[in-house]
Structure formats: structure tokens, C-alpha cells
């Protein structure tokens, strides 16, 4: 069955189809980023200008292109449109194109495409609101474990389950330990669930790599805030944002980095 699905997906325009799909899904990701933290429906009402509430027509909602043609402003009220919208669409499209080139026309490729989009949404929601919605992380755990059953999966279902449980428990233990020791919250339950989702999709090796990359990036940003923007050692850093960026890096270059690091231990 999976071989037939791959044959159906194998077309001369596979990569460009993936790019177009990524741009369209990126537009939906923008809806999720805006509405999920506000607990709004993703389907209703249709997309509207946040300034004048005018409904956005389909021809003004073409990913990236409409933003360029409208010069970054609402057609009705001429209020500026955030550059985040085309940037998310372009980033998601580029990610889908890269996955299509690197992995080929397989069902698992689509699973990783959805995973990257979920990471992009979580990264930006946590950056702006410091929350990681359960509606993404909890189903994501189940999807990640299910994806381990697909042919060609680099991790088996046992590793997926163990990595999800391990990620959750380690993050929970650290969060609770820090709270009892210092009397303040280091990471919330959203981070625990996100760690479980990452473990389910990536396995324990790439989960460790993700945590390392996320911690490294978070530390660099924290030091820059202290040095240049009057931050302090108590400045809150949205760790889910850096976990998401680390996980995206692990999807694309994780195997290379793990092999490179492992080379230091080969006699």
C-alpha cells in the first residue's frame, strides 16, 4: 500500500507541488498563531483585517504574493499588515520544498511536513504569549508515535514511546525540582508536553540534540538581552520557542550533527 502511495506522489513536479502546499499550509499556520492563544475558532469567522474587520477576499489572501502586491497594507483601510504573515508562509514553503528534495515522495515526508508546521506554530505562539497549546502538543504525541509505525521510520514504536515518556518525565522532574529549590517556575507543563511530542517524533538521540541546541540558543539570546537590552538573570525566556527552533534544525541536519559528534569517539 505504501509503495503505491509513493508511486502516486512521484511526479515531475513533486518538489514544486510541495512548495505550493507549504505556502498554503503556512497561511493556515498564521491563522493558528493568531487565533489559538485567543481560543478562537480556526474556521469562523473567515479571515478579516484586525484593524477594520473587513473580510479578506480570496485574491488578497494568496500566500506571499498578495502581501507584495498590496505593499504590506490592507486593501480597505490601508493599515499595515505584519511582515510575520509572509515570513511564516515563505518559511513553511521553503521547509516543505527542502523536505521534498531530501526525503522524496513518501508518506513519512508528509508527516514531517506537518511536524515542522506544528513546530513553527508552537515557536511563534510561545514567543508572543508564553504558552504551548495542548491542542497541538497532545495530538502531536499520538501522531509521532503513530508515525514510528510507517515503513522507513528511523525509530521504532518502542523508542518513540520511551522517548516521549522520557522527555515528559525529565522535563517534569527538572521543572518541579527547580520550583521547589528556587520557589519559581523554570518551565511549565506546556514544555513537558512539547518535550514528549519531540521525543515521539524524533527519538531519544535527536531529542537530546534538540534540547542541547535549544538550550544553547536560549543561553545566547539571554546573554544578549542582559548585555544590550537591560535584561537580567531573572528575565523570562520562552524555552518552547528555542526547543521548536532546535527541533526544526534536528529534522534537517540532526543526522549529520549526530554522525559528526559520534566521529570523535571512533578509534
C-alpha positions as CSV (number, residue, x, y, z in Angstrom):
1,X,0.0,0.0,0.0
2,X,2.8,2.5,0.9
3,X,4.7,1.7,-2.3
4,X,1.5,2.5,-4.3
5,X,1.1,5.8,-2.4
6,X,4.7,6.7,-3.2
7,X,4.2,6.0,-6.9
8,X,1.1,8.3,-6.9
9,X,3.1,11.0,-5.3
10,X,6.1,10.6,-7.7
11,X,5.5,13.3,-10.3
12,X,7.9,15.5,-12.2
13,X,6.6,18.4,-10.2
14,X,6.8,16.8,-6.8
15,X,9.1,19.4,-5.2
16,X,7.2,22.3,-6.6
17,X,3.9,20.8,-5.5
18,X,5.4,20.5,-2.1
19,X,6.4,24.2,-2.2
20,X,2.9,25.3,-3.1
21,X,1.4,23.1,-0.4
22,X,3.8,24.6,2.1
23,X,2.8,28.1,1.2
24,X,-0.9,27.3,1.6
25,X,-0.4,25.5,4.9
26,X,1.8,28.4,6.0
27,X,-1.2,30.7,5.5
28,X,-3.2,28.4,7.8
29,X,-0.4,28.3,10.3
30,X,-0.8,32.1,10.5
31,X,-4.4,31.6,11.4
32,X,-3.4,29.2,14.2
33,X,-0.7,31.5,15.5
34,X,-3.2,34.4,15.8
35,X,-6.3,32.5,17.0
36,X,-5.2,29.6,19.1
37,X,-3.9,31.7,22.0
38,X,-7.2,33.7,21.9
39,X,-9.2,30.4,22.0
40,X,-11.0,31.5,18.7
41,X,-12.3,29.2,16.1
42,X,-9.9,28.4,13.3
43,X,-12.7,28.2,10.7
44,X,-15.1,31.0,11.6
45,X,-15.3,33.9,11.0
46,X,-13.3,34.0,7.8
47,X,-10.1,35.9,7.8
48,X,-10.5,39.6,8.4
49,X,-8.3,42.7,8.8
50,X,-7.6,43.1,12.5
51,X,-7.9,46.8,12.2
52,X,-11.1,47.5,10.2
53,X,-12.6,43.9,10.4
54,X,-13.1,43.9,6.6
55,X,-13.3,40.3,5.3
56,X,-10.1,39.4,3.3
57,X,-11.1,38.3,-0.2
58,X,-9.5,35.2,-1.7
59,X,-7.5,37.2,-4.2
60,X,-6.0,39.2,-1.3
61,X,-5.1,36.0,0.6
62,X,-2.7,34.4,-1.8
63,X,0.4,33.4,0.2
64,X,3.3,35.9,0.0
65,X,2.2,37.3,-3.4
66,X,-0.8,39.2,-2.0
67,X,1.4,40.8,0.6
68,X,3.8,42.0,-2.1
69,X,1.0,43.3,-4.4
70,X,-0.7,45.1,-1.6
71,X,2.6,46.5,-0.4
72,X,2.0,45.2,3.1
73,X,-1.2,47.1,3.7
74,X,-4.9,46.2,4.0
75,X,-6.8,47.0,0.7
76,X,-9.7,48.5,2.6
77,X,-8.2,50.7,5.4
78,X,-4.5,50.7,4.3
79,X,-3.4,49.7,7.8
80,X,0.0,47.9,7.8
81,X,0.0,44.1,7.7
82,X,2.6,42.4,9.9
83,X,5.5,41.1,7.9
84,X,5.2,37.9,10.1
85,X,2.5,36.6,7.7
86,X,4.5,36.3,4.5
87,X,7.6,35.3,6.5
88,X,5.7,32.3,8.0
89,X,4.3,31.4,4.7
90,X,7.7,31.6,3.0
91,X,9.5,29.7,5.7
92,X,6.9,26.9,5.7
93,X,7.0,26.7,1.9
94,X,10.8,26.5,1.9
95,X,10.7,23.8,4.6
96,X,8.3,21.7,2.6
97,X,10.4,22.1,-0.6
98,X,13.5,21.1,1.3
99,X,11.9,18.0,2.8
100,X,10.5,17.0,-0.6
101,X,14.0,17.2,-2.1
102,X,15.8,15.5,0.8
103,X,13.3,12.7,1.5
104,X,11.3,12.1,-1.7
105,X,7.6,11.4,-2.2
106,X,6.8,9.2,0.8
107,X,4.1,9.3,3.4
108,X,6.6,9.9,6.1
109,X,7.7,13.1,4.3
110,X,4.1,14.5,4.7
111,X,4.3,13.6,8.4
112,X,7.5,15.5,8.9
113,X,6.0,18.4,6.9
114,X,3.1,18.6,9.3
115,X,5.5,18.2,12.2
116,X,7.6,21.2,11.0
117,X,4.5,23.3,10.6
118,X,3.4,22.4,14.2
119,X,6.8,23.4,15.5
120,X,6.7,26.7,13.6
121,X,3.3,27.5,15.2
122,X,4.4,26.5,18.7
123,X,7.6,28.5,18.3
124,X,5.8,31.7,17.5
125,X,2.9,31.3,19.9
126,X,5.3,30.7,22.8
127,X,7.5,33.7,21.7
128,X,4.5,36.0,21.8
129,X,2.2,34.5,24.5
130,X,4.5,32.1,26.5
131,X,2.0,29.3,26.1
132,X,2.2,26.0,24.2
133,X,-1.4,25.0,23.3
134,X,-2.5,21.4,24.3
135,X,-4.4,21.2,21.0
136,X,-1.1,20.9,19.2
137,X,1.2,19.1,21.7
138,X,-1.1,16.3,22.9
139,X,-2.4,15.1,19.5
140,X,1.2,15.6,18.3
141,X,2.4,13.0,20.8
142,X,-0.1,10.5,19.3
143,X,0.8,11.3,15.7
144,X,4.5,11.0,16.4
145,X,4.1,7.5,17.9
146,X,1.8,6.5,15.0
147,X,4.4,7.8,12.5
148,X,7.0,5.4,14.0
149,X,4.9,2.5,12.6
150,X,5.4,3.8,9.0
151,X,7.8,1.9,6.7
152,X,11.2,3.6,6.6
153,X,10.8,5.3,10.0
154,X,14.3,5.8,11.6
155,X,12.9,4.9,15.0
156,X,10.6,2.1,16.1
157,X,7.5,2.4,18.2
158,X,9.3,1.3,21.4
159,X,11.8,4.1,21.0
160,X,9.1,6.6,20.2
161,X,7.1,5.6,23.2
162,X,10.1,5.6,25.5
163,X,11.4,8.9,24.2
164,X,8.1,10.6,24.6
165,X,7.7,9.3,28.2
166,X,11.4,10.1,29.0
167,X,11.1,13.6,27.6
168,X,8.0,14.4,29.6
169,X,9.4,12.9,32.9
170,X,12.8,14.6,32.7
171,X,11.3,18.0,31.9
172,X,8.7,17.5,34.7
173,X,11.3,16.5,37.2
174,X,13.5,19.4,36.3
175,X,10.6,21.9,36.4
176,X,9.3,20.6,39.8
177,X,12.8,20.4,41.2
178,X,13.6,23.9,40.2
179,X,10.3,25.2,41.6
180,X,10.9,23.6,45.0
181,X,14.5,24.6,45.1
182,X,14.2,28.3,44.0
183,X,10.5,28.9,44.6
184,X,9.8,29.9,41.0
185,X,8.8,28.2,37.8
186,X,11.5,27.3,35.3
187,X,9.3,25.6,32.7
188,X,5.6,25.0,32.6
189,X,3.7,21.8,31.8
190,X,3.4,23.0,28.2
191,X,7.2,22.5,27.9
192,X,6.8,19.0,29.4
193,X,4.2,18.0,26.8
194,X,6.2,19.6,24.0
195,X,9.2,17.5,25.0
196,X,7.0,14.4,24.8
197,X,5.9,15.3,21.3
198,X,9.5,15.9,20.2
199,X,10.6,12.5,21.7
200,X,7.7,10.8,19.9
201,X,8.7,12.2,16.5
202,X,12.5,12.3,16.8
203,X,13.6,9.5,19.2
204,X,16.0,10.0,22.1
205,X,19.1,10.9,20.2
206,X,17.6,13.8,18.3
207,X,15.6,14.8,21.4
208,X,18.9,15.2,23.3
209,X,20.3,17.2,20.3
210,X,17.2,19.4,20.3
211,X,17.4,20.2,24.0
212,X,21.1,21.0,23.5
213,X,20.5,23.3,20.6
214,X,17.5,24.9,22.2
215,X,19.4,25.5,25.5
216,X,22.5,26.9,23.6
217,X,20.4,29.3,21.5
218,X,18.3,30.3,24.6
219,X,21.5,31.0,26.5
220,X,22.9,33.1,23.7
221,X,19.7,35.1,23.5
222,X,19.6,35.5,27.3
223,X,23.2,36.8,27.4
224,X,22.4,39.3,24.5
225,X,19.4,40.6,26.4
226,X,21.5,41.1,29.5
227,X,24.2,42.8,27.6
228,X,22.2,45.1,25.3
229,X,18.6,45.3,26.3
230,X,18.7,45.8,30.1
231,X,17.8,42.2,30.8
232,X,18.8,40.3,33.9
233,X,19.4,36.7,35.1
234,X,15.7,36.6,36.0
235,X,14.5,37.6,32.6
236,X,12.0,35.0,31.4
237,X,13.0,33.2,28.2
238,X,10.3,31.3,26.2
239,X,12.1,28.0,26.2
240,X,9.4,26.4,23.9
241,X,10.5,28.8,21.2
242,X,14.1,27.6,21.3
243,X,13.0,24.0,21.6
244,X,11.0,24.4,18.4
245,X,13.9,26.0,16.6
246,X,16.2,23.3,17.8
247,X,13.8,20.6,16.7
248,X,13.5,22.1,13.2
249,X,17.3,22.1,13.0
250,X,17.3,18.4,14.2
251,X,14.8,17.4,11.4
252,X,17.1,18.8,8.7
253,X,20.7,18.4,10.0
254,X,20.2,16.1,13.0
255,X,21.7,13.0,11.4
256,X,24.7,15.0,10.2
257,X,25.4,16.5,13.6
258,X,24.9,13.2,15.4
259,X,27.3,11.4,13.0
260,X,29.8,14.3,13.2
261,X,29.8,14.2,17.0
262,X,29.9,10.4,17.1
263,X,33.0,10.5,14.9
264,X,35.0,11.9,17.9
265,X,34.5,8.5,19.7
266,X,35.6,6.3,16.8
267,X,39.1,5.0,17.3
